[in-house]
Amino acid sequence: MAKEIRLRFAQHLRKLRTKKGWSQETLAEYANLAYRHVQRLESLKNPPPAKIDTIEKLAKAFKTTPSKLLDF
């Protein structure tokens, strides 16, 4: 992913998480991801590329589809 897209995804992910009232730890638990990984995904400095497996796990945590999760 280009850095601009990664930054937009980071902002979108944080917005969805806070809208649910979840902490990063809660999202990590629901998505079966490491807490530190969720922190990095939401980082506005240099978020890592999100792999398709991670996107699937996040989508399931939010009870949505990967395509809707990426609709930002």
C-alpha angles and dihedrals in degrees: 000000000000114000093249091056091046090053092049090049090050091053092045093049092050091048092051092046095049091045087060090047091240128146119225087255091055093050090048090053094047092046094042091237132131113268090232090055091055089049091053093046090055094044114122093199101064115337115193122241111273113235119222091249090056092048090051092051092048092048091052091049090054091042093238139105125271090245092054090046089056094046099106 
